[in-house]
Amino acid sequence: MIKRQSLITQLENVEIYKKYPTLVPYVGENYTKAKNKLLIIAESHYFPKDSVVNFDTWYNAPYEKASLTDKQWKMITTANVLGKYKKKGNPLSSNIVESLFKVEWENAQDKDDVIRYVAFMNAFQRPAQYKESIKSCKLDIDYAQSTISRVIKILQPNIIAFVSKKAYYKCKSALPLTIPYFAVPHPSCCWWNRIMKKHGSGKEQFEAQLRKVINSPIEHIPVI
């Protein structure tokens, strides 16, 4: 069995993560022990209000020039995202963790335990403006696709869950044909709880797809 720290070390050597190490995907303590290795892919981080950053040079600046304030680094720390479910006003983490625990993912004992069995990353490798959905350009998409592809090769998940339709549609070409996946609305948008005629709410879709994985052998799951 590959050790978790070995996976993290490999992730740290991905190009964009050398420059912005806080963007490294979260890998739960028990991810390598999970029966079904789940990689959750959200959309992007965002910077604090009134941050002034030249996004045109985000990808091209030399590593030593990737200098941000302490608050900015904190805002783009992927390892902290799921743990924020304990804080009020964080629907992304709280809704994901609530659903994982509800479906009894990996028979976790509590909500702290359930996040130890999953991996999490953002698709886009630069932050959006304060609390806005990212307005992606071609370079954003190229980096997102190449980074997702590299992360998948390292983590070797059994199932991939996009919790952002925008991220999925921009990055689906990076997905290997051999790993099942599905996509649902972002947990912080209205469609997470609002019922859609064909598929129910985003929450219902997410939980239904996870139950399929739990209750039957993993096979290709069509995107909804």
C-alpha angles and dihedrals in degrees: 000000000000111000120240093237090056089056092049091049090053091049091051088060094058108114101245092043092056087061097039106025094176089067091067109125120258114252114191120231091247098036093111090051095050119118088219113029105215123197112194115200118196128176117261147308120253132216127243118275115283094015112158110210130152101232091184089073097036095107099032103049115109114258093252090056095056089103116154134167118266089252092052092050089050092051092056098046106123095188090067099051104089092040089062090078086098092063124080118245098033105110095166096064098029094052094045094047093044091055094044090053093043093057089045094240108203088349089279116191096221142345093278088054097047094061090054089071100055141064124223136193141158118244097218115063099211129059124255124229116281110310093336131126108254117262097216126206127196092270091053090052094046092052092044093052096045093046094048090050091052094046092051091052090052100042097036095205121195092215134020123206119193110202092190124061089201092056091046097051092046095046108029092107088068092061118103117234092231098065122071118232144171137192131217135174118281112277092234096053127089093253092067089077102016116097117241119203098238105033112016122235125334089251092053091048092049094049093043092054092048091051089053089057093047096046103041141030112283113264135153110303114205116233115252 
